[in-house]
Amino acid sequence: MSNELQVMSEDDMIYTLQTSLYVGAKEESVKMVMSYCKAAKLDVMQKPVHIVPMWSAKQGCMTDVVMPGIGLYRTQASRTGEFAGISEPEFGPMITETIGGQQVTYPEYAKCTVKRLLPSGVIAEFTAIEYWMENYAVKGGKEKSIAPNAMWSKRPRGQIAKCAEAQALRKAFPELGSAPTAEEMEGKTLYQEEKDITPEPKPVPTKRPLSDKRIDDAIAAIKAGSFTLEQILENHELTDEQMKKITDELRTVENEDVPYTPE
């Protein structure tokens, strides 16, 4: 028997991943995982990333997204040689309430601290606090339920603890990446619905009709230089007869000034 390493074909690799690490995943999603790991020089067989189904507001449907798992951040931090440990998660008070018609008991928050050995020899601590209500994954579905999904209902402490740990690892080792983990993004919307930022048109002021009695006052005010015809038209709606009278009068010899004030 040959001891030479047998290189697996792409088709065999896809089949293996679909039937072991990413059971039931679509072929195109598995190919995304393989491309991601190849670009990042990761061993795909260690499952460093996850396939996360997310709602796309732009496409109007669920779409698979490849995201790093908490295990990848742990591995990368360990390989730096500067990882000095991580604290046990601390949890806030337990809260029981009804969310989306389902009674849920969860910790208010989880707190985690990652330690890093700095070149100076000092061990620095990086702490992150994540709130359950701001992170939990919703059931969604056709009913668009806001109740937590099965995993967040079953493991309310474990799931929020991983979110806090991921945040602490990013704070301690920012050079390893800033992408949120699959645990953090599960149940979230991939693209928020676009908002129309077109400024609303300014309301057009309502023009008031100018009585025939005040036409003479308006003509005198224009001749006196107190107002222009344009200024009067900005505030008043003139009939064709009124407009003709003004233009005819402005062609005549200047009359005595008569004060005019807009209504």
Buried (B, 14 or more C-beta within 10 A) or exposed (E): EEEEEEEEEEEEBBBBBBEEBBEEBEEEBBBBBBEBBEEBEBEBEEBBBBBBBBBEEEEEEEBBBBBBBBBBBBBBBEEEEBBBEBBEBBBBEEEEEEBEEEEBEBBBBBBBBBBBBEEEEEEEBBBBBBBBEEBBBBBBEEEEBBBBBEBBBEEBBEBBBBBBBBBBBBBBBEEBBEBBBBBBBBBBBBEEEEEEEEEEEEEEEEEEEBEEEBBBBBBBBBBBEBBEBEEBBEBBEBEEEBEEBBEEBEEEEEEEEBEBEBE
